[in-house]
Amino acid sequence: MEKIAVISDIHGNLPALEAVVKDIRRRRIKRILCLGDLVGKGPQPAETVDRVREICEQTVQGNWDLGINRPQDKAAGIWQQEKLGAERLDYLRSLPYCIDLQLSGKWLRLFHASALSVDHRVPRKAPKKDKLALFQHTAMTGMPLGSDSEPDRIPDIVGYGDIHIPYLQTIKTKQKKGLIVFNTGSVGAPYDGIPAACYTIVEGIPESAAAGPYSIQTVRVPYDIDKAIAIAEETGMPGIERFRYEMKHGVEM
């Protein structure tokens, strides 16, 4: 059995990321996957990108990672671009779309927001048809894991970020097959009313086609919120009022 940490939506909040990394190391988890949105909202985008590149085995692209490469006309976006610099912007632009894993005989697919695009949001209370669409193959996801021999096969488990609200749900299909979808929540900007960093641990037998035990666990990690706010104030980050409110209350302003 192996444990894999899945993090997402750090949004330039380095104190929150370091608290999560400390918890992951304490649990002796060696593999970390990131589901995007390294930047935006928070005061340390460059430092966060550098840290994620150091610790994560794979990282996919989020909507902020793509969007920050577009022309910016607001102070916050211009500030983020200047902090990141050309090389980090190129890195964010080149990130892959999704990650596919084999775990205890299950096909696990991970991406930032949906199978359609990094900008297509699927809320926690989305209709069943929208949840089922998360499992479909698209031009963005491709069809890996031996899909030539099993063209109708879809992932058994899908995990995503984007909405900053963790949940886990089993969805029953017309074929009587149960699919599992989970959201990782957010490391740096939780929006479920709990102002603590959030990430997911998946556990199973890696690279195994045979059925085996597996688990999905949500983890909450307290961190020094006042330190994150102080860094934002010291750097002169635009939008400090919103950042302060969201960090203290764990909700979107």
Secondary structure, DSSP 8 states (H G I E B T S, - for coil): -EEEEEE---TT-HHHHHHHHHHHHHTT--EEEE-S--SSSSS-HHHHHHHHHHH-SEE---HHHHHTTS---SHHHHHHHHHHHHHHHHHHHT--SEEEEEETTEEEEEESS-SS-TT----TT--HHHHHHTTS--TTT---SSTTT-TT---SEEEE-SSS--EEEEEE-TTS-EEEEEE---SS---SS--SEEEEEEEE-BT--S----EEEEEEE---HHHHHHHHHHHT-TTHHHHHHHHHHSS--
